[in-house]
Amino acid sequence: MSRHRSESLSVIGSYDEEPEPRRVSRSSALLFGLALVCAAVTVVFGIWMAGVVPAASIG
């Protein structure tokens, strides 16, 4: 039983090392940035429309 525990501890200990930093491709970073900008524009447009269109005129 103690042998089994020591093996599991050694496996857990191997995950303590810091893995190599992940490289992100340029196209993925640009796509993520574009999605972030689109999300921000959508939120700002929604807030602007909420202020422009009176609630009574909807429905």
PETA-V321404 format. One record per residue. N is the residue number from 0. RES is the residue in three letters. OMEGA is omega in radians with two decimals (* if undefined). NEAR is the number of other ideal C-beta (glycine too) atoms within 10 Angstrom. Layout:
n=<N N>
res=<RES RES>
omega=<OMEGA OMEGA>
near=<NEAR NEAR>
This chain:
n=<0 1 2 3 4 5 6 7 8 9 10 11 12 13 14 15 16 17 18 19 20 21 22 23 24 25 26 27 28 29 30 31 32 33 34 35 36 37 38 39 40 41 42 43 44 45 46 47 48 49 50 51 52 53 54 55 56 57 58>
res=<MET SER ARG HIS ARG SER GLU SER LEU SER VAL ILE GLY SER TYR ASP GLU GLU PRO GLU PRO ARG ARG VAL SER ARG SER SER ALA LEU LEU PHE GLY LEU ALA LEU VAL CYS ALA ALA VAL THR VAL VAL PHE GLY ILE TRP MET ALA GLY VAL VAL PRO ALA ALA SER ILE GLY>
omega=<3.14 3.10 3.12 3.12 -3.10 3.10 -3.13 3.11 3.13 3.10 3.12 -3.14 -3.12 3.13 3.14 -3.12 -3.13 3.12 3.10 3.09 -3.11 3.09 3.11 -3.14 -3.10 -3.12 3.11 3.13 3.12 3.12 3.09 3.11 3.11 3.11 3.12 3.11 3.12 3.11 3.14 3.12 3.13 3.13 -3.14 3.11 3.11 3.11 3.12 3.13 3.11 3.12 -3.08 -3.06 3.11 -3.10 -3.11 -3.10 3.13 3.10 *>
near=<4 6 7 8 9 9 10 10 10 9 9 9 9 8 7 6 6 5 6 5 6 5 6 9 8 7 8 10 10 10 11 11 10 10 10 10 10 10 10 10 10 10 10 10 10 10 10 10 9 10 8 7 10 8 7 6 6 6 4>
